[in-house]
Structure formats: structure tokens, C-alpha cells
Amino acid sequence: MTTANREALEFLLSRRSRPARTLGLPIPTPEGVDQLLRAATRVPDHGKLEPWRFIILARPATDRLARLVEQRGPALGVEPEKVAKAASQYSMADLAVVVVQVPRPTEKVPLIEQTYSAGAVCLSLLNAALAQGWGANWLSGWPTYDQVFRREGLGLADSETVAGIIHIGTPQMDSPDRPRPDPGKLTTWLSE
């Protein structure tokens, strides 16, 4: 028989992201970030492929990325409002962790399972930051789908993609929780 971890379950039942725009200083120390990354990598990883890696974004890198977003948006025909919103995601960030999906060629583990593993890293990192007492938010946005932004801004190889960007900091204001889904409306039980 297993032992229940009621505190962990209560955390998961009440956890919620904090809007990235509300996060500020202070931010985790490098040692704190290392602990978050160790927690994040404790995810399902079929074949032990480690199909992900991390890029830590801090100032002035976040300001440089905001400027690149402002350059790439018009070049891609993105509406000015969307460019401004995407640029602010970087210019307002004091700390963000980019989870990069790194596909590992193998016949044993399909790419989709590697993608799921990278997504699990994002959620584990988000939850670890929240459990450590920080505010955190998982974002991506149109720049992460632009190969030029990924290559020039983040140094990604052509085969790599962004699974998510986890913003971490201290909430500067409270924000309301959103309505949560009713699992009963989304669940089918099969017993035969």
C-alpha cells in the first residue's frame, strides 16, 4: 500500500499560475534555479533520451529578445498590437526559463512521446516554482514559432523547438483565479 502525500495533493488541487506581467523582483538565486531544474527533469522520459534542455533568460538578454521581437514582427506581417504584446513578454521579464525540445532520433520512442516529455518538463518546472513560493507562468507566443527568432535570439538548432517559456518571479499584485473545468463533464469511464 502506498502512503498518501496530502500536502502535495492539496498543492496540486489549488495551484495556479500567476500572470507573467505581474511578476517582478526578487527572483530565485542561481542555486534556487538549479533546484527548480532538478525538479523539472523528474518527468516521464521513455528511453531516457532527455529530449529537452534549458536556456535561462535574464537581463539584459530579455531586453535584447524584446528588440528582436520588434524587428521580426513587421518582417513577418504581425499586427503591431501583437508585436507589442510579444515584446513586452521579454522586456518585462526578470527571469524566464526556455524549455527547448531536442528531438532524439530513435526508432524506439516516437517524436510525439518526446514532445510530451518536454511538455511535462514545462509543467514540472512551473509547479516546482510555485511550490518554492514564486509566481510562475508558462508562455510561448508567435516569436517561438519563428525560426529566425529561435536561431538568432535563442541559439537553437534548426531541429529544436520551444516547448515553453516559464516566467518566474515575485507576484507584484494579486490576480483572480480563473474558473476551472468540471472533470465529470470531460470524463468517460470504460469498464467493459
ABEGO torsion letter per residue (X at the ends): XBBBBAAAAAAAAABBBBBAAABBOBBBBAAAAAAAAAAAABBBBBGGAGABBBBBBBOAAAAAAAAAAAAAAAAAGBBAAAAAAAAAAAAABABBBBBBBBBBBBAABBAAAAAAAAAAAAAAAAAAAAAAGBBBBBBBEAAAABAAAAAAAAGBBAABBBAEBBBBBBBABBBBBBBBBBAAAABBBBAX
